[in-house]
């Protein structure tokens, strides 16, 4: 019995690592074999359903998710996967109904997850032509209705000038260079679904940000865009908890141009002082 449990634990870990290594075909194969013996393992069924969705095998994914709704005490993740499928298939009213379930507190989620679903509602309302009025999300509502790149840059610079939520860009970073580099290269990178209805991109950028008291250094850049476009809503430093950030081809001399220039000026100033002191 103990040996069998140990084997199952190893199989579980293998599927877990395959999933986060983006080997979705192998996840489906291994998870199917696992579920033949243990059909009520919620996590393995979730990994398979999510892999099916990423592989665009939507019918199989829906079957797994509906099995989860029927047989498990559901959390937001199962509804989140259904939301993505409906959204990707253009079934916006069905997606909207799932957001309503979450928002009405029928399914447990954390405050941050709840906030993301509030933003999802704004995105869907915009698509469906339903009026939204949520003052705390005015910036997103305005950008969805009529996108203004200048407003995006103004919003991003808040992370440079004063920081937002305890996070700010590293001093002397060239925001314009970074923004243009990201915008021009978005189509080369994989986007990630999040439950806010916006597209997420994660990039590795060394020393891109710090927290307000300068005790934490951020090496990842999070970028949110209007779905299926390169219209950036926001861009900020952050953590990559899952280790899925992709390297961005950054010219660090350009990224920290101002800092480098200041360093050169300081060096030249020291040389000038030396020459002035010892010149005849």
C-alpha angles and dihedrals in degrees: 000000000000091000091052091050091050090052091050091049090053091048090050092052091047092054090046092053093043090054095051089044086059093241092140098162090057091046090057092048096047095040092051091054091046094049092050086071100029108028093167098063100119097193095051091047089050092052090050094047092049091047090051090052094049089049087050092241089138100167092056091046092051090050091054093045094049088049087055093050091050099043108028137057094256127228127189094272094073092049089044092059091049088049091056093048093050090045094049091048092050092248091139098159091053089048090049091053090056091052088052090054091053095043093050088059093242089130122044119244136154122262091257092050090048089052090052091053090051087057089047088057090054091051092049093044088054091052094044094044093244115148115245127196115179109142094197089061096042093124093056093043091052093047092051092050096045118000116221117184092198089060089051092054091046089052093048092049089061085075089054101043103040110350127242125237091355093305128109140163118261112270116268094018114148102239094183093053092048094046094050092045091053095044094050093049105039094105090061094061138069117254123215128218118237128178095253095080090245128108117251127209123185122202133183109233117163116236093353094148150002137202120256096266091044093237095119128053119205120212099178131077120210117205125187121194138179103270116280094000139090090236102126117216096182143345126197144152117267149140125287099216094177098044094239101126114129122219113259115213095241126174097215092195087062095039092055096028094132092050091048091048091051090049091051091048091050091050092048090047091055090049091049091051090049093049092046092050097047104028119107 
